[in-house]
Amino acid sequence: MLQQSGFLPQHQFHVLINLPGQQLNVTLLPHHQGHFKVIEHGEVLGEVELTPENTCVRRSGKLTKGFVKQLEQHIKTYYREFKSLFA
C-alpha cells in the first residue's frame, strides 16, 4: 500500500462491520487531521471524518449511514482503549 501524504500507516487498525447478510473486515488508516481512509482488501471504500464532538461523518465514497455509525463506534472505542499509544 502506498503511503499518501498525511496518512499514518503505522497507526492503522482493523474493525469488523456487520451489515445485513455480510460481514466486512475493513482497515482504517488514520490521517493526522482527524479523518480516516476506509479500506477493504486493498480497495478504498471511502473516507470518514471524526468531528470534535466525536461524531463520524462521511467525506467521500458510498458508505451507508449504518456503516458510518458502526465506524464511529469502533473509532471511539479504539481511541478510548488505546489512547496511550498515540500520546
PDB file with SEQRES, HELIX, SHEET and CRYST1 records, atoms N, CA, C and O in Angstrom:
SEQRES   1 A   87  MET LEU GLN GLN SER GLY PHE LEU PRO GLN HIS GLN PHE          
SEQRES   2 A   87  HIS VAL LEU ILE ASN LEU PRO GLY GLN GLN LEU ASN VAL          
SEQRES   3 A   87  THR LEU LEU PRO HIS HIS GLN GLY HIS PHE LYS VAL ILE          
SEQRES   4 A   87  GLU HIS GLY GLU VAL LEU GLY GLU VAL GLU LEU THR PRO          
SEQRES   5 A   87  GLU ASN THR CYS VAL ARG ARG SER GLY LYS LEU THR LYS          
SEQRES   6 A   87  GLY PHE VAL LYS GLN LEU GLU GLN HIS ILE LYS THR TYR          
SEQRES   7 A   87  TYR ARG GLU PHE LYS SER LEU PHE ALA                          
HELIX    1 AA1 PRO A    9  HIS A   11  5                                   3    
HELIX    2 AA2 LYS A   65  PHE A   82  1                                  18    
HELIX    3 AA3 LYS A   83  PHE A   86  5                                   4    
SHEET    1 AA1 5 PHE A  13  LEU A  19  0                                        
SHEET    2 AA1 5 GLN A  22  PRO A  30 -1                                        
SHEET    3 AA1 5 HIS A  35  GLU A  40 -1                                        
SHEET    4 AA1 5 GLU A  43  LEU A  50 -1                                        
SHEET    5 AA1 5 CYS A  56  GLY A  61 -1                                        
CRYST1    1.000    1.000    1.000  90.00  90.00  90.00 P 1           1          
ATOM      1  N   MET A   1       0.845  -1.166   0.000  1.00  0.00           N  
ATOM      2  CA  MET A   1       0.000   0.000   0.000  1.00  0.00           C  
ATOM      3  C   MET A   1       0.892   1.231   0.000  1.00  0.00           C  
ATOM      4  O   MET A   1       1.814   1.339   0.809  1.00  0.00           O  
ATOM      5  N   LEU A   2       0.619   2.148  -0.901  1.00  0.00           N  
ATOM      6  CA  LEU A   2       1.387   3.369  -0.982  1.00  0.00           C  
ATOM      7  C   LEU A   2       0.966   4.328   0.116  1.00  0.00           C  
ATOM      8  O   LEU A   2      -0.220   4.469   0.414  1.00  0.00           O  
ATOM      9  N   GLN A   3       1.948   4.986   0.714  1.00  0.00           N  
ATOM     10  CA  GLN A   3       1.621   5.974   1.737  1.00  0.00           C  
ATOM     11  C   GLN A   3       1.293   7.295   1.058  1.00  0.00           C  
ATOM     12  O   GLN A   3       2.062   7.775   0.225  1.00  0.00           O  
ATOM     13  N   GLN A   4       0.168   7.880   1.406  1.00  0.00           N  
ATOM     14  CA  GLN A   4      -0.207   9.170   0.885  1.00  0.00           C  
ATOM     15  C   GLN A   4       0.048  10.213   1.961  1.00  0.00           C  
ATOM     16  O   GLN A   4      -0.018   9.918   3.155  1.00  0.00           O  
ATOM     17  N   SER A   5       0.332  11.407   1.538  1.00  0.00           N  
ATOM     18  CA  SER A   5       0.667  12.497   2.439  1.00  0.00           C  
ATOM     19  C   SER A   5      -0.343  12.644   3.568  1.00  0.00           C  
ATOM     20  O   SER A   5      -1.544  12.763   3.328  1.00  0.00           O  
ATOM     21  N   GLY A   6       0.153  12.636   4.799  1.00  0.00           N  
ATOM     22  CA  GLY A   6      -0.693  12.850   5.960  1.00  0.00           C  
ATOM     23  C   GLY A   6      -1.276  11.603   6.589  1.00  0.00           C  
ATOM     24  O   GLY A   6      -1.653  11.632   7.760  1.00  0.00           O  
ATOM     25  N   PHE A   7      -1.363  10.502   5.848  1.00  0.00           N  
ATOM     26  CA  PHE A   7      -1.915   9.277   6.421  1.00  0.00           C  
ATOM     27  C   PHE A   7      -0.834   8.554   7.214  1.00  0.00           C  
ATOM     28  O   PHE A   7       0.349   8.624   6.880  1.00  0.00           O  
ATOM     29  N   LEU A   8      -1.245   7.874   8.248  1.00  0.00           N  
ATOM     30  CA  LEU A   8      -0.318   7.250   9.196  1.00  0.00           C  
ATOM     31  C   LEU A   8      -0.471   5.734   9.176  1.00  0.00           C  
ATOM     32  O   LEU A   8      -1.183   5.185  10.017  1.00  0.00           O  
ATOM     33  N   PRO A   9       0.183   5.036   8.232  1.00  0.00           N  
ATOM     34  CA  PRO A   9       0.011   3.587   8.143  1.00  0.00           C  
ATOM     35  C   PRO A   9       0.452   2.842   9.401  1.00  0.00           C  
ATOM     36  O   PRO A   9      -0.047   1.751   9.677  1.00  0.00           O  
ATOM     37  N   GLN A  10       1.376   3.415  10.162  1.00  0.00           N  
ATOM     38  CA  GLN A  10       1.826   2.757  11.385  1.00  0.00           C  
ATOM     39  C   GLN A  10       0.744   2.756  12.465  1.00  0.00           C  
ATOM     40  O   GLN A  10       0.874   2.046  13.462  1.00  0.00           O  
ATOM     41  N   HIS A  11      -0.326   3.546  12.282  1.00  0.00           N  
ATOM     42  CA  HIS A  11      -1.415   3.606  13.254  1.00  0.00           C  
ATOM     43  C   HIS A  11      -2.719   2.993  12.727  1.00  0.00           C  
ATOM     44  O   HIS A  11      -3.783   3.187  13.316  1.00  0.00           O  
ATOM     45  N   GLN A  12      -2.633   2.257  11.623  1.00  0.00           N  
ATOM     46  CA  GLN A  12      -3.838   1.642  11.076  1.00  0.00           C  
ATOM     47  C   GLN A  12      -4.379   0.581  12.021  1.00  0.00           C  
ATOM     48  O   GLN A  12      -3.632  -0.032  12.784  1.00  0.00           O  
ATOM     49  N   PHE A  13      -5.681   0.376  11.956  1.00  0.00           N  
ATOM     50  CA  PHE A  13      -6.294  -0.689  12.746  1.00  0.00           C  
ATOM     51  C   PHE A  13      -7.444  -1.288  11.957  1.00  0.00           C  
ATOM     52  O   PHE A  13      -7.919  -0.705  10.982  1.00  0.00           O  
ATOM     53  N   HIS A  14      -7.883  -2.457  12.392  1.00  0.00           N  
ATOM     54  CA  HIS A  14      -8.876  -3.232  11.660  1.00  0.00           C  
ATOM     55  C   HIS A  14     -10.137  -3.389  12.494  1.00  0.00           C  
ATOM     56  O   HIS A  14     -10.072  -3.564  13.711  1.00  0.00           O  
ATOM     57  N   VAL A  15     -11.283  -3.325  11.830  1.00  0.00           N  
ATOM     58  CA  VAL A  15     -12.563  -3.489  12.514  1.00  0.00           C  
ATOM     59  C   VAL A  15     -13.472  -4.387  11.673  1.00  0.00           C  
ATOM     60  O   VAL A  15     -13.296  -4.525  10.463  1.00  0.00           O  
ATOM     61  N   LEU A  16     -14.430  -4.980  12.341  1.00  0.00           N  
ATOM     62  CA  LEU A  16     -15.415  -5.836  11.688  1.00  0.00           C  
ATOM     63  C   LEU A  16     -16.731  -5.077  11.631  1.00  0.00           C  
ATOM     64  O   LEU A  16     -17.257  -4.650  12.660  1.00  0.00           O  
ATOM     65  N   ILE A  17     -17.263  -4.911  10.422  1.00  0.00           N  
ATOM     66  CA  ILE A  17     -18.531  -4.212  10.204  1.00  0.00           C  
ATOM     67  C   ILE A  17     -19.581  -5.254   9.847  1.00  0.00           C  
ATOM     68  O   ILE A  17     -19.397  -6.041   8.919  1.00  0.00           O  
ATOM     69  N   ASN A  18     -20.687  -5.253  10.591  1.00  0.00           N  
ATOM     70  CA  ASN A  18     -21.788  -6.188  10.348  1.00  0.00           C  
ATOM     71  C   ASN A  18     -22.885  -5.487   9.570  1.00  0.00           C  
ATOM     72  O   ASN A  18     -23.493  -4.532  10.053  1.00  0.00           O  
ATOM     73  N   LEU A  19     -23.131  -5.966   8.365  1.00  0.00           N  
ATOM     74  CA  LEU A  19     -24.204  -5.460   7.524  1.00  0.00           C  
ATOM     75  C   LEU A  19     -25.179  -6.604   7.273  1.00  0.00           C  
ATOM     76  O   LEU A  19     -24.812  -7.768   7.433  1.00  0.00           O  
ATOM     77  N   PRO A  20     -26.403  -6.299   6.887  1.00  0.00           N  
ATOM     78  CA  PRO A  20     -27.362  -7.381   6.614  1.00  0.00           C  
ATOM     79  C   PRO A  20     -26.803  -8.370   5.576  1.00  0.00           C  
ATOM     80  O   PRO A  20     -26.543  -8.006   4.429  1.00  0.00           O  
ATOM     81  N   GLY A  21     -26.629  -9.596   5.997  1.00  0.00           N  
ATOM     82  CA  GLY A  21     -26.159 -10.647   5.100  1.00  0.00           C  
ATOM     83  C   GLY A  21     -24.665 -10.715   4.867  1.00  0.00           C  
ATOM     84  O   GLY A  21     -24.205 -11.568   4.109  1.00  0.00           O  
ATOM     85  N   GLN A  22     -23.895  -9.844   5.493  1.00  0.00           N  
ATOM     86  CA  GLN A  22     -22.439  -9.902   5.293  1.00  0.00           C  
ATOM     87  C   GLN A  22     -21.684  -9.244   6.436  1.00  0.00           C  
ATOM     88  O   GLN A  22     -22.215  -8.408   7.168  1.00  0.00           O  
ATOM     89  N   GLN A  23     -20.434  -9.647   6.563  1.00  0.00           N  
ATOM     90  CA  GLN A  23     -19.516  -9.031   7.499  1.00  0.00           C  
ATOM     91  C   GLN A  23     -18.306  -8.564   6.701  1.00  0.00           C  
ATOM     92  O   GLN A  23     -17.780  -9.294   5.862  1.00  0.00           O  
ATOM     93  N   LEU A  24     -17.880  -7.355   6.970  1.00  0.00           N  
ATOM     94  CA  LEU A  24     -16.721  -6.801   6.275  1.00  0.00           C  
ATOM     95  C   LEU A  24     -15.604  -6.551   7.263  1.00  0.00           C  
ATOM     96  O   LEU A  24     -15.820  -5.941   8.310  1.00  0.00           O  
ATOM     97  N   ASN A  25     -14.405  -7.021   6.935  1.00  0.00           N  
ATOM     98  CA  ASN A  25     -13.222  -6.739   7.728  1.00  0.00           C  
ATOM     99  C   ASN A  25     -12.513  -5.582   7.037  1.00  0.00           C  
ATOM    100  O   ASN A  25     -11.900  -5.762   5.985  1.00  0.00           O  
ATOM    101  N   VAL A  26     -12.598  -4.392   7.631  1.00  0.00           N  
ATOM    102  CA  VAL A  26     -12.030  -3.215   6.993  1.00  0.00           C  
ATOM    103  C   VAL A  26     -10.851  -2.687   7.788  1.00  0.00           C  
ATOM    104  O   VAL A  26     -10.743  -2.895   8.996  1.00  0.00           O  
ATOM    105  N   THR A  27      -9.975  -2.001   7.077  1.00  0.00           N  
ATOM    106  CA  THR A  27      -8.826  -1.345   7.672  1.00  0.00           C  
ATOM    107  C   THR A  27      -9.116   0.142   7.723  1.00  0.00           C  
ATOM    108  O   THR A  27      -9.606   0.721   6.753  1.00  0.00           O  
ATOM    109  N   LEU A  28      -8.816   0.758   8.851  1.00  0.00           N  
ATOM    110  CA  LEU A  28      -8.946   2.201   8.998  1.00  0.00           C  
ATOM    111  C   LEU A  28      -7.547   2.795   9.050  1.00  0.00           C  
ATOM    112  O   LEU A  28      -6.742   2.460   9.919  1.00  0.00           O  
ATOM    113  N   LEU A  29      -7.279   3.672   8.112  1.00  0.00           N  
ATOM    114  CA  LEU A  29      -5.980   4.329   8.003  1.00  0.00           C  
ATOM    115  C   LEU A  29      -6.168   5.779   8.431  1.00  0.00           C  
ATOM    116  O   LEU A  29      -6.733   6.575   7.681  1.00  0.00           O  
ATOM    117  N   PRO A  30      -5.697   6.136   9.636  1.00  0.00           N  
ATOM    118  CA  PRO A  30      -5.930   7.495  10.138  1.00  0.00           C  
ATOM    119  C   PRO A  30      -5.046   8.539   9.454  1.00  0.00           C  
ATOM    120  O   PRO A  30      -3.952   8.243   8.972  1.00  0.00           O  
ATOM    121  N   HIS A  31      -5.553   9.749   9.432  1.00  0.00           N  
ATOM    122  CA  HIS A  31      -4.845  10.919   8.921  1.00  0.00           C  
ATOM    123  C   HIS A  31      -4.608  11.827  10.123  1.00  0.00           C  
ATOM    124  O   HIS A  31      -5.414  11.836  11.053  1.00  0.00           O  
ATOM    125  N   HIS A  32      -3.539  12.575  10.119  1.00  0.00           N  
ATOM    126  CA  HIS A  32      -3.243  13.416  11.282  1.00  0.00           C  
ATOM    127  C   HIS A  32      -4.254  14.546  11.470  1.00  0.00           C  
ATOM    128  O   HIS A  32      -4.236  15.200  12.513  1.00  0.00           O  
ATOM    129  N   GLN A  33      -5.137  14.801  10.496  1.00  0.00           N  
ATOM    130  CA  GLN A  33      -6.131  15.863  10.628  1.00  0.00           C  
ATOM    131  C   GLN A  33      -7.509  15.341  11.034  1.00  0.00           C  
ATOM    132  O   GLN A  33      -8.496  16.064  10.903  1.00  0.00           O  
ATOM    133  N   GLY A  34      -7.598  14.117  11.518  1.00  0.00           N  
ATOM    134  CA  GLY A  34      -8.848  13.612  12.069  1.00  0.00           C  
ATOM    135  C   GLY A  34      -9.773  12.899  11.112  1.00  0.00           C  
ATOM    136  O   GLY A  34     -10.944  12.690  11.431  1.00  0.00           O  
ATOM    137  N   HIS A  35      -9.278  12.518   9.941  1.00  0.00           N  
ATOM    138  CA  HIS A  35     -10.132  11.695   9.109  1.00  0.00           C  
ATOM    139  C   HIS A  35      -9.455  10.368   8.817  1.00  0.00           C  
ATOM    140  O   HIS A  35      -8.257  10.199   9.041  1.00  0.00           O  
ATOM    141  N   PHE A  36     -10.251   9.427   8.310  1.00  0.00           N  
ATOM    142  CA  PHE A  36      -9.809   8.053   8.154  1.00  0.00           C  
ATOM    143  C   PHE A  36     -10.152   7.549   6.766  1.00  0.00           C  
ATOM    144  O   PHE A  36     -11.249   7.785   6.260  1.00  0.00           O  
ATOM    145  N   LYS A  37      -9.211   6.859   6.162  1.00  0.00           N  
ATOM    146  CA  LYS A  37      -9.459   6.178   4.898  1.00  0.00           C  
ATOM    147  C   LYS A  37      -9.962   4.781   5.257  1.00  0.00           C  
ATOM    148  O   LYS A  37      -9.365   4.102   6.092  1.00  0.00           O  
ATOM    149  N   VAL A  38     -11.060   4.348   4.629  1.00  0.00           N  
ATOM    150  CA  VAL A  38     -11.671   3.050   4.896  1.00  0.00           C  
ATOM    151  C   VAL A  38     -11.313   2.130   3.738  1.00  0.00           C  
ATOM    152  O   VAL A  38     -11.643   2.415   2.587  1.00  0.00           O  
ATOM    153  N   ILE A  39     -10.633   1.021   4.047  1.00  0.00           N  
ATOM    154  CA  ILE A  39     -10.096   0.135   3.015  1.00  0.00           C  
ATOM    155  C   ILE A  39     -10.561  -1.297   3.284  1.00  0.00           C  
ATOM    156  O   ILE A  39     -10.539  -1.768   4.421  1.00  0.00           O  
ATOM    157  N   GLU A  40     -10.980  -1.976   2.218  1.00  0.00           N  
ATOM    158  CA  GLU A  40     -11.314  -3.398   2.313  1.00  0.00           C  
ATOM    159  C   GLU A  40     -10.557  -4.134   1.221  1.00  0.00           C  
ATOM    160  O   GLU A  40     -10.736  -3.846   0.038  1.00  0.00           O  
ATOM    161  N   HIS A  41      -9.721  -5.072   1.605  1.00  0.00           N  
ATOM    162  CA  HIS A  41      -8.926  -5.875   0.670  1.00  0.00           C  
ATOM    163  C   HIS A  41      -8.200  -5.013  -0.357  1.00  0.00           C  
ATOM    164  O   HIS A  41      -8.196  -5.336  -1.545  1.00  0.00           O  
ATOM    165  N   GLY A  42      -7.584  -3.918   0.093  1.00  0.00           N  
ATOM    166  CA  GLY A  42      -6.807  -3.048  -0.787  1.00  0.00           C  
ATOM    167  C   GLY A  42      -7.614  -2.048  -1.586  1.00  0.00           C  
ATOM    168  O   GLY A  42      -7.035  -1.219  -2.289  1.00  0.00           O  
ATOM    169  N   GLU A  43      -8.944  -2.101  -1.499  1.00  0.00           N  
ATOM    170  CA  GLU A  43      -9.799  -1.169  -2.232  1.00  0.00           C  
ATOM    171  C   GLU A  43     -10.313  -0.091  -1.275  1.00  0.00           C  
ATOM    172  O   GLU A  43     -10.859  -0.401  -0.216  1.00  0.00           O  
ATOM    173  N   VAL A  44     -10.137   1.164  -1.651  1.00  0.00           N  
ATOM    174  CA  VAL A  44     -10.617   2.266  -0.820  1.00  0.00           C  
ATOM    175  C   VAL A  44     -12.130   2.382  -0.996  1.00  0.00           C  
ATOM    176  O   VAL A  44     -12.628   2.607  -2.099  1.00  0.00           O  
ATOM    177  N   LEU A  45     -12.850   2.222   0.123  1.00  0.00           N  
ATOM    178  CA  LEU A  45     -14.307   2.330   0.101  1.00  0.00           C  
ATOM    179  C   LEU A  45     -14.763   3.770   0.279  1.00  0.00           C  
ATOM    180  O   LEU A  45     -15.848   4.142  -0.166  1.00  0.00           O  
ATOM    181  N   GLY A  46     -13.937   4.576   0.926  1.00  0.00           N  
ATOM    182  CA  GLY A  46     -14.280   5.971   1.162  1.00  0.00           C  
ATOM    183  C   GLY A  46     -13.463   6.532   2.305  1.00  0.00           C  
ATOM    184  O   GLY A  46     -12.523   5.905   2.794  1.00  0.00           O  
ATOM    185  N   GLU A  47     -13.845   7.729   2.717  1.00  0.00           N  
ATOM    186  CA  GLU A  47     -13.201   8.378   3.851  1.00  0.00           C  
ATOM    187  C   GLU A  47     -14.273   8.918   4.784  1.00  0.00           C  
ATOM    188  O   GLU A  47     -15.338   9.354   4.347  1.00  0.00           O  
ATOM    189  N   VAL A  48     -13.972   8.882   6.070  1.00  0.00           N  
ATOM    190  CA  VAL A  48     -14.847   9.460   7.077  1.00  0.00           C  
ATOM    191  C   VAL A  48     -14.026  10.429   7.926  1.00  0.00           C  
ATOM    192  O   VAL A  48     -12.802  10.335   8.007  1.00  0.00           O  
ATOM    193  N   GLU A  49     -14.737  11.354   8.549  1.00  0.00           N  
ATOM    194  CA  GLU A  49     -14.092  12.337   9.413  1.00  0.00           C  
ATOM    195  C   GLU A  49     -14.702  12.257  10.796  1.00  0.00           C  
ATOM    196  O   GLU A  49     -15.916  12.117  10.940  1.00  0.00           O  
ATOM    197  N   LEU A  50     -13.871  12.345  11.805  1.00  0.00           N  
ATOM    198  CA  LEU A  50     -14.337  12.375  13.192  1.00  0.00           C  
ATOM    199  C   LEU A  50     -14.378  13.833  13.626  1.00  0.00           C  
ATOM    200  O   LEU A  50     -13.345  14.501  13.676  1.00  0.00           O  
ATOM    201  N   THR A  51     -15.566  14.324  13.937  1.00  0.00           N  
ATOM    202  CA  THR A  51     -15.728  15.723  14.329  1.00  0.00           C  
ATOM    203  C   THR A  51     -15.239  15.920  15.766  1.00  0.00           C  
ATOM    204  O   THR A  51     -15.020  14.945  16.484  1.00  0.00           O  
ATOM    205  N   PRO A  52     -15.068  17.167  16.184  1.00  0.00           N  
ATOM    206  CA  PRO A  52     -14.675  17.423  17.583  1.00  0.00           C  
ATOM    207  C   PRO A  52     -15.677  16.869  18.601  1.00  0.00           C  
ATOM    208  O   PRO A  52     -15.323  16.638  19.757  1.00  0.00           O  
ATOM    209  N   GLU A  53     -16.933  16.657  18.169  1.00  0.00           N  
ATOM    210  CA  GLU A  53     -17.959  16.085  19.057  1.00  0.00           C  
ATOM    211  C   GLU A  53     -17.927  14.553  19.031  1.00  0.00           C  
ATOM    212  O   GLU A  53     -18.833  13.908  19.559  1.00  0.00           O  
ATOM    213  N   ASN A  54     -16.895  13.973  18.424  1.00  0.00           N  
ATOM    214  CA  ASN A  54     -16.734  12.519  18.286  1.00  0.00           C  
ATOM    215  C   ASN A  54     -17.861  11.874  17.494  1.00  0.00           C  
ATOM    216  O   ASN A  54     -18.311  10.774  17.816  1.00  0.00           O  
ATOM    217  N   THR A  55     -18.308  12.561  16.467  1.00  0.00           N  
ATOM    218  CA  THR A  55     -19.300  12.028  15.547  1.00  0.00           C  
ATOM    219  C   THR A  55     -18.600  11.786  14.221  1.00  0.00           C  
ATOM    220  O   THR A  55     -17.789  12.596  13.773  1.00  0.00           O  
ATOM    221  N   CYS A  56     -18.921  10.680  13.612  1.00  0.00           N  
ATOM    222  CA  CYS A  56     -18.314  10.320  12.342  1.00  0.00           C  
ATOM    223  C   CYS A  56     -19.212  10.787  11.198  1.00  0.00           C  
ATOM    224  O   CYS A  56     -20.417  10.533  11.198  1.00  0.00           O  
ATOM    225  N   VAL A  57     -18.615  11.468  10.231  1.00  0.00           N  
ATOM    226  CA  VAL A  57     -19.357  11.892   9.048  1.00  0.00           C  
ATOM    227  C   VAL A  57     -18.611  11.436   7.798  1.00  0.00           C  
ATOM    228  O   VAL A  57     -17.381  11.397   7.768  1.00  0.00           O  
ATOM    229  N   ARG A  58     -19.379  11.092   6.772  1.00  0.00           N  
ATOM    230  CA  ARG A  58     -18.782  10.616   5.529  1.00  0.00           C  
ATOM    231  C   ARG A  58     -18.187  11.794   4.776  1.00  0.00           C  
ATOM    232  O   ARG A  58     -18.817  12.842   4.634  1.00  0.00           O  
ATOM    233  N   ARG A  59     -16.978  11.608   4.302  1.00  0.00           N  
ATOM    234  CA  ARG A  59     -16.311  12.626   3.488  1.00  0.00           C  
ATOM    235  C   ARG A  59     -16.408  12.273   2.010  1.00  0.00           C  
ATOM    236  O   ARG A  59     -16.610  13.143   1.162  1.00  0.00           O  
ATOM    237  N   SER A  60     -16.262  10.990   1.714  1.00  0.00           N  
ATOM    238  CA  SER A  60     -16.308  10.536   0.328  1.00  0.00           C  
ATOM    239  C   SER A  60     -16.641   9.054   0.300  1.00  0.00           C  
ATOM    240  O   SER A  60     -16.584   8.377   1.326  1.00  0.00           O  
ATOM    241  N   GLY A  61     -16.989   8.556  -0.877  1.00  0.00           N  
ATOM    242  CA  GLY A  61     -17.309   7.145  -1.029  1.00  0.00           C  
ATOM    243  C   GLY A  61     -18.790   6.881  -0.874  1.00  0.00           C  
ATOM    244  O   GLY A  61     -19.586   7.790  -0.641  1.00  0.00           O  
ATOM    245  N   LYS A  62     -19.140   5.615  -1.011  1.00  0.00           N  
ATOM    246  CA  LYS A  62     -20.545   5.201  -0.937  1.00  0.00           C  
ATOM    247  C   LYS A  62     -20.785   4.397   0.333  1.00  0.00           C  
ATOM    248  O   LYS A  62     -21.205   3.241   0.279  1.00  0.00           O  
ATOM    249  N   LEU A  63     -20.515   5.016   1.468  1.00  0.00           N  
ATOM    250  CA  LEU A  63     -20.695   4.361   2.757  1.00  0.00           C  
ATOM    251  C   LEU A  63     -22.086   4.683   3.276  1.00  0.00           C  
ATOM    252  O   LEU A  63     -22.484   5.847   3.320  1.00  0.00           O  
ATOM    253  N   THR A  64     -22.828   3.651   3.670  1.00  0.00           N  
ATOM    254  CA  THR A  64     -24.183   3.851   4.170  1.00  0.00           C  
ATOM    255  C   THR A  64     -24.158   4.436   5.577  1.00  0.00           C  
ATOM    256  O   THR A  64     -23.132   4.418   6.257  1.00  0.00           O  
ATOM    257  N   LYS A  65     -25.306   4.953   5.996  1.00  0.00           N  
ATOM    258  CA  LYS A  65     -25.429   5.521   7.339  1.00  0.00           C  
ATOM    259  C   LYS A  65     -25.097   4.488   8.416  1.00  0.00           C  
ATOM    260  O   LYS A  65     -24.395   4.790   9.382  1.00  0.00           O  
ATOM    261  N   GLY A  66     -25.607   3.269   8.242  1.00  0.00           N  
ATOM    262  CA  GLY A  66     -25.341   2.207   9.214  1.00  0.00           C  
ATOM    263  C   GLY A  66     -23.867   1.848   9.281  1.00  0.00           C  
ATOM    264  O   GLY A  66     -23.333   1.584  10.358  1.00  0.00           O  
ATOM    265  N   PHE A  67     -23.216   1.839   8.134  1.00  0.00           N  
ATOM    266  CA  PHE A  67     -21.785   1.548   8.055  1.00  0.00           C  
ATOM    267  C   PHE A  67     -21.006   2.625   8.811  1.00  0.00           C  
ATOM    268  O   PHE A  67     -20.133   2.312   9.621  1.00  0.00           O  
ATOM    269  N   VAL A  68     -21.324   3.893   8.544  1.00  0.00           N  
ATOM    270  CA  VAL A  68     -20.627   5.016   9.188  1.00  0.00           C  
ATOM    271  C   VAL A  68     -20.880   5.015  10.690  1.00  0.00           C  
ATOM    272  O   VAL A  68     -19.975   5.317  11.468  1.00  0.00           O  
ATOM    273  N   LYS A  69     -22.087   4.682  11.104  1.00  0.00           N  
ATOM    274  CA  LYS A  69     -22.410   4.639  12.537  1.00  0.00           C  
ATOM    275  C   LYS A  69     -21.564   3.581  13.248  1.00  0.00           C  
ATOM    276  O   LYS A  69     -21.080   3.820  14.355  1.00  0.00           O  
ATOM    277  N   GLN A  70     -21.382   2.409  12.618  1.00  0.00           N  
ATOM    278  CA  GLN A  70     -20.535   1.371  13.207  1.00  0.00           C  
ATOM    279  C   GLN A  70     -19.075   1.826  13.250  1.00  0.00           C  
ATOM    280  O   GLN A  70     -18.374   1.581  14.231  1.00  0.00           O  
ATOM    281  N   LEU A  71     -18.624   2.486  12.190  1.00  0.00           N  
ATOM    282  CA  LEU A  71     -17.252   3.012  12.181  1.00  0.00           C  
ATOM    283  C   LEU A  71     -17.046   3.992  13.333  1.00  0.00           C  
ATOM    284  O   LEU A  71     -16.024   3.958  14.018  1.00  0.00           O  
ATOM    285  N   GLU A  72     -18.021   4.855  13.531  1.00  0.00           N  
ATOM    286  CA  GLU A  72     -17.948   5.841  14.612  1.00  0.00           C  
ATOM    287  C   GLU A  72     -17.731   5.151  15.952  1.00  0.00           C  
ATOM    288  O   GLU A  72     -16.868   5.554  16.732  1.00  0.00           O  
ATOM    289  N   GLN A  73     -18.511   4.115  16.215  1.00  0.00           N  
ATOM    290  CA  GLN A  73     -18.386   3.402  17.484  1.00  0.00           C  
ATOM    291  C   GLN A  73     -17.025   2.717  17.608  1.00  0.00           C  
ATOM    292  O   GLN A  73     -16.400   2.764  18.667  1.00  0.00           O  
ATOM    293  N   HIS A  74     -16.569   2.085  16.532  1.00  0.00           N  
ATOM    294  CA  HIS A  74     -15.269   1.417  16.557  1.00  0.00           C  
ATOM    295  C   HIS A  74     -14.130   2.419  16.775  1.00  0.00           C  
ATOM    296  O   HIS A  74     -13.202   2.144  17.536  1.00  0.00           O  
ATOM    297  N   ILE A  75     -14.196   3.564  16.117  1.00  0.00           N  
ATOM    298  CA  ILE A  75     -13.137   4.574  16.254  1.00  0.00           C  
ATOM    299  C   ILE A  75     -13.104   5.113  17.674  1.00  0.00           C  
ATOM    300  O   ILE A  75     -12.031   5.233  18.266  1.00  0.00           O  
ATOM    301  N   LYS A  76     -14.276   5.441  18.232  1.00  0.00           N  
ATOM    302  CA  LYS A  76     -14.326   5.949  19.610  1.00  0.00           C  
ATOM    303  C   LYS A  76     -13.798   4.915  20.592  1.00  0.00           C  
ATOM    304  O   LYS A  76     -13.032   5.246  21.498  1.00  0.00           O  
ATOM    305  N   THR A  77     -14.203   3.669  20.415  1.00  0.00           N  
ATOM    306  CA  THR A  77     -13.732   2.597  21.305  1.00  0.00           C  
ATOM    307  C   THR A  77     -12.228   2.414  21.183  1.00  0.00           C  
ATOM    308  O   THR A  77     -11.530   2.300  22.190  1.00  0.00           O  
ATOM    309  N   TYR A  78     -11.737   2.386  19.976  1.00  0.00           N  
ATOM    310  CA  TYR A  78     -10.306   2.180  19.743  1.00  0.00           C  
ATOM    311  C   TYR A  78      -9.475   3.261  20.427  1.00  0.00           C  
ATOM    312  O   TYR A  78      -8.514   2.951  21.130  1.00  0.00           O  
ATOM    313  N   TYR A  79      -9.835   4.522  20.228  1.00  0.00           N  
ATOM    314  CA  TYR A  79      -9.050   5.599  20.811  1.00  0.00           C  
ATOM    315  C   TYR A  79      -9.247   5.729  22.304  1.00  0.00           C  
ATOM    316  O   TYR A  79      -8.353   6.215  22.996  1.00  0.00           O  
ATOM    317  N   ARG A  80     -10.386   5.310  22.822  1.00  0.00           N  
ATOM    318  CA  ARG A  80     -10.599   5.320  24.270  1.00  0.00           C  
ATOM    319  C   ARG A  80      -9.726   4.249  24.932  1.00  0.00           C  
ATOM    320  O   ARG A  80      -9.113   4.493  25.971  1.00  0.00           O  
ATOM    321  N   GLU A  81      -9.676   3.056  24.318  1.00  0.00           N  
ATOM    322  CA  GLU A  81      -8.943   1.943  24.924  1.00  0.00           C  
ATOM    323  C   GLU A  81      -7.442   2.009  24.657  1.00  0.00           C  
ATOM    324  O   GLU A  81      -6.650   1.530  25.468  1.00  0.00           O  
ATOM    325  N   PHE A  82      -7.048   2.591  23.541  1.00  0.00           N  
ATOM    326  CA  PHE A  82      -5.642   2.577  23.164  1.00  0.00           C  
ATOM    327  C   PHE A  82      -5.049   3.972  23.024  1.00  0.00           C  
ATOM    328  O   PHE A  82      -4.046   4.145  22.331  1.00  0.00           O  
ATOM    329  N   LYS A  83      -5.650   4.973  23.670  1.00  0.00           N  
ATOM    330  CA  LYS A  83      -5.196   6.340  23.503  1.00  0.00           C  
ATOM    331  C   LYS A  83      -3.748   6.539  23.932  1.00  0.00           C  
ATOM    332  O   LYS A  83      -3.081   7.440  23.424  1.00  0.00           O  
ATOM    333  N   SER A  84      -3.247   5.726  24.849  1.00  0.00           N  
ATOM    334  CA  SER A  84      -1.862   5.878  25.287  1.00  0.00           C  
ATOM    335  C   SER A  84      -0.879   5.561  24.155  1.00  0.00           C  
ATOM    336  O   SER A  84       0.279   5.976  24.209  1.00  0.00           O  
ATOM    337  N   LEU A  85      -1.327   4.839  23.146  1.00  0.00           N  
ATOM    338  CA  LEU A  85      -0.450   4.557  22.013  1.00  0.00           C  
ATOM    339  C   LEU A  85      -0.143   5.811  21.210  1.00  0.00           C  
ATOM    340  O   LEU A  85       0.874   5.884  20.521  1.00  0.00           O  
ATOM    341  N   PHE A  86      -1.035   6.804  21.302  1.00  0.00           N  
ATOM    342  CA  PHE A  86      -0.912   7.994  20.462  1.00  0.00           C  
ATOM    343  C   PHE A  86      -0.551   9.237  21.276  1.00  0.00           C  
ATOM    344  O   PHE A  86      -0.605  10.351  20.756  1.00  0.00           O  
ATOM    345  N   ALA A  87      -0.192   9.063  22.512  1.00  0.00           N  
ATOM    346  CA  ALA A  87       0.144  10.207  23.365  1.00  0.00           C  
ATOM    347  C   ALA A  87       1.520  10.754  23.021  1.00  0.00           C  
ATOM    348  O   ALA A  87       1.973  11.719  23.637  1.00  0.00           O  
TER     349      ALA A  87                                                      
END                                                                             
